[in-house]
Amino acid sequence: MKLDNVRLLVTNFDDCLYFYQEILGFSLTWGEPGGNYASFDVGDGKILALFRRKLMAEAVGTAGLPEHTESQDRFAVIFEVTDLEQTVRDIEDRGGKNISPIQNNPLWGIRTVHLRDPDGNLIEIITGLPKEEWDESLIEKDRKYES
C-alpha cells in the first residue's frame, strides 16, 4: 500500500482553491472554481487535493452531523522550505496571514510558522535548524536513531 494523496475536505472550496494556488503558490493540476475537486502539485510528485466536504459526508453517511465544531486541531499540513523568511514574505505579499510568528523550536530541530487556509485547516511551514541549535535531548534522540 502507498499513499496516493492527502485530500482536505473543505466547505469553502473556491476560497481554498484560490489560497493554495495563489497565496501558497502551488501548481493546480486538476480542478477549477465552482468544481468539487482540485489537486495541486506540492513538489516531489506529491499531491494535495481539495474536495467538497458535503459530498464526502454524503458518500460516507455523515451528512447529518455538524459541519463545524470547536475543538483543537486534529491535523496539520506541513510544508518544508529552504528559506522560511522569504517564503513568509512571499505569502504575505500575496495576501496570506500568519497566526504565529516565525519561531525556533530547538526541541523539534526546526523553525516554524503557522497559518490557516480559508477553511481553518492548520498549516505549518518549516525549515531545519542547524544541529548546534538543537536541544540536547533531541541531539541524544538523534544519536540513538543514527546507530
C-alpha positions in Angstrom: 0.0 0.0 0.0 1.2 3.5 -0.7 -0.1 7.0 0.0 -1.7 8.5 -3.1 -2.5 12.0 -1.8 -3.8 14.0 1.1 -7.3 15.3 0.5 -8.6 18.2 2.5 -12.4 18.1 2.9 -13.5 21.8 2.7 -16.6 23.8 2.9 -15.1 27.0 1.2 -13.9 25.2 -1.9 -13.3 28.2 -4.2 -11.6 30.2 -1.4 -9.4 27.2 -0.6 -8.6 26.7 -4.3 -7.5 30.3 -4.6 -5.5 30.1 -1.3 -3.4 27.0 -2.3 -2.9 28.2 -5.9 -2.4 32.0 -5.4 -1.3 32.5 -1.8 0.8 29.4 -1.3 1.8 29.3 -5.0 1.2 25.6 -5.8 0.5 24.5 -9.3 -3.1 23.4 -10.0 -3.1 20.0 -11.7 -6.8 19.5 -11.8 -10.0 21.4 -11.0 -11.5 24.9 -11.3 -13.5 27.4 -9.3 -17.1 26.1 -8.8 -15.9 22.5 -9.0 -16.0 19.8 -6.4 -12.4 18.5 -6.6 -9.0 20.1 -7.2 -5.4 18.9 -6.9 -2.1 20.6 -6.6 1.5 19.6 -7.2 3.2 20.3 -3.9 6.6 19.1 -5.0 8.5 15.8 -5.5 5.5 14.2 -7.1 3.3 14.7 -4.1 -0.3 15.8 -4.4 -2.5 17.8 -2.1 -6.2 17.7 -3.1 -9.4 19.6 -2.1 -12.8 18.0 -2.1 -16.2 19.5 -1.0 -16.8 18.2 2.5 -20.6 18.0 1.8 -20.1 15.4 -0.9 -17.8 13.2 1.2 -20.2 13.4 4.1 -23.0 12.2 1.7 -20.7 9.4 0.5 -19.8 8.1 4.0 -23.2 8.7 5.7 -22.2 11.7 7.9 -24.2 14.4 6.2 -26.5 14.8 9.3 -23.6 15.7 11.6 -22.5 19.3 12.2 -20.0 20.8 9.7 -18.2 22.9 12.3 -17.4 22.2 15.9 -15.0 24.0 18.2 -12.1 21.7 19.0 -8.3 21.6 18.9 -6.8 20.9 15.6 -6.8 17.2 14.6 -4.1 17.5 11.9 -1.6 20.0 10.3 -0.4 20.1 6.8 3.4 20.6 6.9 5.4 22.1 4.1 9.2 22.3 4.2 11.1 25.2 2.6 14.7 26.3 2.4 14.2 30.0 3.2 11.5 30.4 5.7 11.8 34.2 6.0 11.5 34.7 2.2 8.6 32.2 2.0 6.7 34.2 4.7 7.4 37.5 2.9 6.1 35.9 -0.4 3.0 34.6 1.3 2.3 38.0 3.0 2.9 39.8 -0.3 0.2 37.6 -1.9 -2.3 38.3 1.0 -1.6 35.4 3.4 -1.6 36.0 7.1 0.4 34.0 9.7 -1.2 33.0 13.0 2.2 32.8 14.7 5.5 34.5 14.2 8.5 32.6 13.0 9.7 30.6 15.9 12.8 28.5 16.6 11.8 25.1 18.1 15.0 23.5 19.4 13.1 20.6 20.9 11.9 19.7 17.3 15.1 20.8 15.4 13.1 23.2 13.2 12.0 26.8 12.7 8.2 27.1 12.1 5.5 29.5 11.2 1.8 28.7 11.2 -1.2 29.9 9.2 -4.7 28.7 8.3 -6.4 28.2 5.0 -9.9 29.7 4.4 -11.5 26.6 5.9 -9.4 26.9 9.1 -7.0 24.0 8.3 -3.7 24.4 10.2 -0.6 24.8 8.0 2.9 24.6 9.3 5.8 25.8 7.2 9.2 24.6 8.4 12.9 24.7 7.8 15.6 22.8 9.7 17.6 24.4 12.5 21.4 23.7 12.4 22.2 20.8 14.8 24.2 23.1 17.0 20.9 24.9 17.8 19.0 21.7 18.7 18.0 21.0 22.3 20.4 18.5 23.9 17.5 16.0 24.4 16.9 16.0 20.6 20.6 15.5 19.9 20.6 12.5 22.2 17.5 11.0 20.4 19.1 11.7 17.0 22.2 9.8 18.1 20.1 6.9 19.2 18.3 6.6 15.9 21.5 7.1 13.8 23.1 4.0 15.3 
